[in-house]
């Protein structure tokens, strides 16, 4: 009788696992495209765009404080495919700041930044100069 009960329990457990909702396997996140252009509007290739969470970058913000970075392609676009779990981002909305810096010698200087609020499933585009 114990073997029959154990076998029935295993069958029920297997059936419940097979019916498990696929939503648990989905990555919670957002997709952000940041376009970097120069002062006359031409796209800039090979520029690093930094993403900061919670605090807006200032002229004294070290680039090492960025949570993520991406490099622009030939069209001047840097892509951020964000996984909220890895970045400890709240699904209902978190402020993120994207910034580009320029370098003189060993020092980085803020060129431009913009903040946006992201929620699960967002697809957003911003432009930095």
Buried (B, 14 or more C-beta within 10 A) or exposed (E): EEEEEEEEEEEEEEEEEEEEEEEEEEEBBBBBBBBBBEEEEEBBEEBBBBBBBEEEBEEEBEBEEBBBBBEBEEEBBBEBEBEBEEBEBEBEEBBBBBBBBEEEEEEBEBEBBBBBEBBBEBEBEBBBB
